[in-house]
Every structure is written in C-alpha cells, then in structure tokens.
Amino acid sequence: MSKSYKEYLHQITTFVFDVDGVLTDGTITITTDGEMHRTMHTKDGFALKEALLQGFNMCIISGGSNQGVRKRLVGLGIKDIHLGIHEKTKTLKSYLEQNNIKPQEVLYMGDDLPDYQVMQEVMLPCCPQDAVPEIKGLSKYVSHLNGGKGCVRDVIEQVLKVQGKWNYSTTVSAKYD
C-alpha cells in the first residue's frame, strides 16, 4: 500500500515551483507592442512569503523568462529564481547540492511535460487540478485548485499547518504591517 501524500508533509523543508500553469493560470496576454502579461494570485503570494518567513527554502524553475515575473517573485523575498531554464533537472540538482538539501525534503509543483523529469527527482511531486494527465499521474498530490488560482497556497498551507508553522493569527501584525 502506498503512502498518503500527507505522510510526507512533515519532511518538507524546500518548495520548488514552476511558473506558467502553477503560479499563473498559463494564460499569456500579448499587447500590441509585444509585451507578455501574466496574472498571479495574491493568496499564492501571501503563502510564498509566509513560507519564507517560517524558514523554508524556496526555488523557482521556469522555462519562461518574463522579467515582470522575476520582479514579482523578488518582491515576495524569493532569491533563488531560475528563468529561461529548459534543463530543469540539472538546475534542481545544482540548487539542492549548493544548499545541502536532500531530495527527500523537497516538494515540487509542476503542471506540464517540461516538469515531468524534474518531478521524478523529489519526494513530493504535486500539481494543480488542471495539469496535463501525465503530470497528474506522476503526482503524489493533485491540488483541488487550478494553476494561478491558489494551488500554491494550498500546498504551502498544508505543509505549514502539519509542521505547526501556520500561525497567522498570532504573527500577522508583526510581519505584515
């Protein structure tokens, strides 16, 4: 009998996320001057920031290279942002080695085939509800929420709650004023 994904939540120290289709809904709006706009959910942003404040490692690995995305993620306090990456497994392994992190401590959330190989390298591969079938089949947890619609908050909140680190009511004024 295989383990429930909840049995892995206690071991997570590190979150790794794709961008398009995970932190965004995968939609790109292209303006007449060629700019590409994406939309991110503020609840995902809150959870990302909370995880960082609670001492979790955070890494973004995306094939996209939008500088607006980078600016948003830096504004949330994320330092390890790898955009324009097509060899995600190599980038993940390098990040883990540089930070002395074991694959057994990592939750990775992806949504499409470019995430397939890298998701095989971590203990807790996850995906949004609207991920492609191959990614859903590989994932130990499929969020009930779609990409860009709070799926990142969903997984972060579950990990922090299980570890007793989702203490919003007692810490919000000190952290977010």
KANOR-V472809 format. One record per residue. N is the residue number from 1. OMEGA is omega as a letter, one per 20 degrees, with the letter a starting at -180 (* if undefined). Layout:
n->N omega->OMEGA
n->N omega->OMEGA
This chain:
n->1 omega->a
n->2 omega->a
n->3 omega->r
n->4 omega->r
n->5 omega->a
n->6 omega->r
n->7 omega->a
n->8 omega->a
n->9 omega->a
n->10 omega->a
n->11 omega->a
n->12 omega->r
n->13 omega->a
n->14 omega->r
n->15 omega->r
n->16 omega->a
n->17 omega->r
n->18 omega->r
n->19 omega->a
n->20 omega->a
n->21 omega->r
n->22 omega->r
n->23 omega->r
n->24 omega->r
n->25 omega->r
n->26 omega->r
n->27 omega->r
n->28 omega->r
n->29 omega->a
n->30 omega->a
n->31 omega->a
n->32 omega->r
n->33 omega->r
n->34 omega->r
n->35 omega->r
n->36 omega->a
n->37 omega->r
n->38 omega->r
n->39 omega->r
n->40 omega->a
n->41 omega->a
n->42 omega->r
n->43 omega->r
n->44 omega->r
n->45 omega->r
n->46 omega->a
n->47 omega->r
n->48 omega->a
n->49 omega->r
n->50 omega->r
n->51 omega->r
n->52 omega->r
n->53 omega->r
n->54 omega->r
n->55 omega->r
n->56 omega->r
n->57 omega->a
n->58 omega->a
n->59 omega->r
n->60 omega->r
n->61 omega->a
n->62 omega->r
n->63 omega->r
n->64 omega->a
n->65 omega->a
n->66 omega->a
n->67 omega->r
n->68 omega->r
n->69 omega->r
n->70 omega->a
n->71 omega->r
n->72 omega->a
n->73 omega->r
n->74 omega->r
n->75 omega->r
n->76 omega->r
n->77 omega->a
n->78 omega->a
n->79 omega->a
n->80 omega->a
n->81 omega->a
n->82 omega->a
n->83 omega->a
n->84 omega->a
n->85 omega->r
n->86 omega->r
n->87 omega->a
n->88 omega->a
n->89 omega->r
n->90 omega->r
n->91 omega->r
n->92 omega->a
n->93 omega->r
n->94 omega->r
n->95 omega->a
n->96 omega->a
n->97 omega->a
n->98 omega->a
n->99 omega->r
n->100 omega->a
n->101 omega->r
n->102 omega->r
n->103 omega->r
n->104 omega->a
n->105 omega->a
n->106 omega->r
n->107 omega->r
n->108 omega->r
n->109 omega->r
n->110 omega->a
n->111 omega->a
n->112 omega->a
n->113 omega->r
n->114 omega->r
n->115 omega->a
n->116 omega->a
n->117 omega->a
n->118 omega->r
n->119 omega->r
n->120 omega->a
n->121 omega->a
n->122 omega->a
n->123 omega->a
n->124 omega->r
n->125 omega->a
n->126 omega->r
n->127 omega->r
n->128 omega->a
n->129 omega->a
n->130 omega->r
n->131 omega->r
n->132 omega->a
n->133 omega->a
n->134 omega->r
n->135 omega->r
n->136 omega->a
n->137 omega->r
n->138 omega->a
n->139 omega->r
n->140 omega->r
n->141 omega->r
n->142 omega->r
n->143 omega->r
n->144 omega->a
n->145 omega->r
n->146 omega->r
n->147 omega->r
n->148 omega->a
n->149 omega->r
n->150 omega->a
n->151 omega->r
n->152 omega->r
n->153 omega->a
n->154 omega->a
n->155 omega->r
n->156 omega->a
n->157 omega->r
n->158 omega->a
n->159 omega->a
n->160 omega->r
n->161 omega->a
n->162 omega->a
n->163 omega->r
n->164 omega->a
n->165 omega->r
n->166 omega->a
n->167 omega->a
n->168 omega->a
n->169 omega->a
n->170 omega->a
n->171 omega->a
n->172 omega->a
n->173 omega->a
n->174 omega->a
n->175 omega->a
n->176 omega->r
n->177 omega->*
